Amino acid sequence: MGVKPEIFRMIIYLTFPVAMFRVSNQAEWFEDDVIQRKRELWPPEKLQELEEFKERLRKRKRREEKLLRDAQQNS
């Protein structure tokens, strides 16, 4: 082999990863697909259920913290 094929191979080795990085980081190319997939995975009904669950957890945490503070004050 000569120097020219080696240079060509090195260009390919360096260009391919850079090109893939460039393509994968073009958000506007994939934005519609990502939004559609997100809506499929998390429809509005599930999001509402998730928010209600989070609120129940917050209330439980506040209640437990209050009980803990009261217990520490009474001790």
LOKE-372576 format. One record per residue (C-alpha): x, y, z negated; residue in one letter; residue number from 1. Coordinates in pm, whole numbers. Each point is the difference from the previous one (the first is absolute). Layout:
marlum xx = X, yy = Y, zz = Z, residu = a, num = NUM $
...
***
This chain:
marlum xx = 0, yy = 0, zz = 0, residu = m, num = 1 $
marlum xx = 105, yy = 351, zz = 56, residu = g, num = 2 $
marlum xx = -42, yy = 326, zz = -179, residu = v, num = 3 $
marlum xx = -305, yy = 110, zz = 200, residu = k, num = 4 $
marlum xx = -230, yy = -288, zz = -110, residu = p, num = 5 $
marlum xx = 109, yy = 55, zz = -359, residu = e, num = 6 $
marlum xx = -85, yy = 369, zz = 21, residu = i, num = 7 $
marlum xx = -338, yy = -87, zz = 152, residu = f, num = 8 $
marlum xx = -72, yy = -251, zz = -280, residu = r, num = 9 $
marlum xx = 100, yy = 254, zz = -265, residu = m, num = 10 $
marlum xx = -234, yy = 259, zz = 154, residu = i, num = 11 $
marlum xx = -284, yy = -254, zz = -9, residu = i, num = 12 $
marlum xx = 80, yy = -96, zz = -361, residu = y, num = 13 $
marlum xx = -11, yy = 362, zz = -109, residu = l, num = 14 $
marlum xx = -289, yy = 117, zz = 217, residu = t, num = 15 $
marlum xx = -251, yy = -273, zz = -85, residu = f, num = 16 $
marlum xx = -22, yy = 62, zz = -379, residu = p, num = 17 $
marlum xx = -5, yy = 376, zz = 48, residu = v, num = 18 $
marlum xx = -278, yy = -30, zz = 259, residu = a, num = 19 $
marlum xx = -205, yy = -232, zz = -225, residu = m, num = 20 $
marlum xx = 41, yy = 240, zz = -291, residu = f, num = 21 $
marlum xx = -113, yy = 289, zz = 220, residu = r, num = 22 $
marlum xx = -306, yy = -187, zz = 128, residu = v, num = 23 $
marlum xx = -107, yy = -126, zz = -342, residu = s, num = 24 $
marlum xx = 22, yy = 349, zz = -151, residu = n, num = 25 $
marlum xx = -232, yy = 168, zz = 251, residu = q, num = 26 $
marlum xx = -298, yy = 39, zz = -231, residu = a, num = 27 $
marlum xx = -227, yy = 155, zz = 261, residu = e, num = 28 $
marlum xx = 34, yy = -315, zz = 213, residu = w, num = 29 $
marlum xx = -132, yy = -225, zz = -277, residu = f, num = 30 $
marlum xx = -221, yy = 238, zz = -196, residu = e, num = 31 $
marlum xx = -331, yy = -107, zz = 154, residu = d, num = 32 $
marlum xx = 79, yy = -369, zz = -44, residu = d, num = 33 $
marlum xx = 102, yy = 48, zz = -363, residu = v, num = 34 $
marlum xx = -312, yy = 202, zz = -83, residu = i, num = 35 $
marlum xx = -223, yy = -261, zz = 165, residu = q, num = 36 $
marlum xx = 173, yy = -284, zz = -187, residu = r, num = 37 $
marlum xx = -30, yy = 189, zz = -329, residu = k, num = 38 $
marlum xx = -374, yy = 42, zz = 56, residu = r, num = 39 $
marlum xx = -33, yy = -371, zz = 72, residu = e, num = 40 $
marlum xx = 185, yy = -94, zz = -318, residu = l, num = 41 $
marlum xx = -154, yy = 265, zz = -225, residu = w, num = 42 $
marlum xx = -351, yy = 94, zz = 112, residu = p, num = 43 $
marlum xx = -165, yy = 290, zz = -188, residu = p, num = 44 $
marlum xx = -208, yy = -240, zz = -214, residu = e, num = 45 $
marlum xx = 315, yy = -169, zz = -130, residu = k, num = 46 $
marlum xx = 164, yy = 336, zz = -64, residu = l, num = 47 $
marlum xx = -301, yy = 105, zz = -210, residu = q, num = 48 $
marlum xx = 18, yy = -325, zz = -198, residu = e, num = 49 $
marlum xx = 372, yy = 52, zz = -51, residu = l, num = 50 $
marlum xx = -52, yy = 354, zz = -128, residu = e, num = 51 $
marlum xx = -269, yy = -121, zz = -241, residu = e, num = 52 $
marlum xx = 234, yy = -271, zz = -127, residu = f, num = 53 $
marlum xx = 280, yy = 254, zz = -49, residu = k, num = 54 $
marlum xx = -236, yy = 224, zz = -195, residu = e, num = 55 $
marlum xx = -103, yy = -289, zz = -226, residu = r, num = 56 $
marlum xx = 367, yy = -73, zz = -67, residu = l, num = 57 $
marlum xx = 67, yy = 366, zz = -82, residu = r, num = 58 $
marlum xx = -294, yy = 6, zz = -244, residu = k, num = 59 $
marlum xx = 119, yy = -322, zz = -164, residu = r, num = 60 $
marlum xx = 352, yy = 141, zz = -33, residu = k, num = 61 $
marlum xx = -128, yy = 322, zz = -159, residu = r, num = 62 $
marlum xx = -220, yy = -198, zz = -239, residu = r, num = 63 $
marlum xx = 289, yy = -226, zz = -103, residu = e, num = 64 $
marlum xx = 233, yy = 298, zz = -47, residu = e, num = 65 $
marlum xx = -260, yy = 168, zz = -219, residu = k, num = 66 $
marlum xx = -43, yy = -316, zz = -208, residu = l, num = 67 $
marlum xx = 377, yy = -26, zz = -36, residu = l, num = 68 $
marlum xx = 32, yy = 364, zz = -111, residu = r, num = 69 $
marlum xx = -283, yy = -45, zz = -250, residu = d, num = 70 $
marlum xx = 160, yy = -317, zz = -136, residu = a, num = 71 $
marlum xx = 336, yy = 173, zz = -38, residu = q, num = 72 $
marlum xx = -156, yy = 298, zz = -178, residu = q, num = 73 $
marlum xx = -189, yy = -225, zz = -242, residu = n, num = 74 $
marlum xx = 312, yy = -202, zz = -87, residu = s, num = 75 $
***
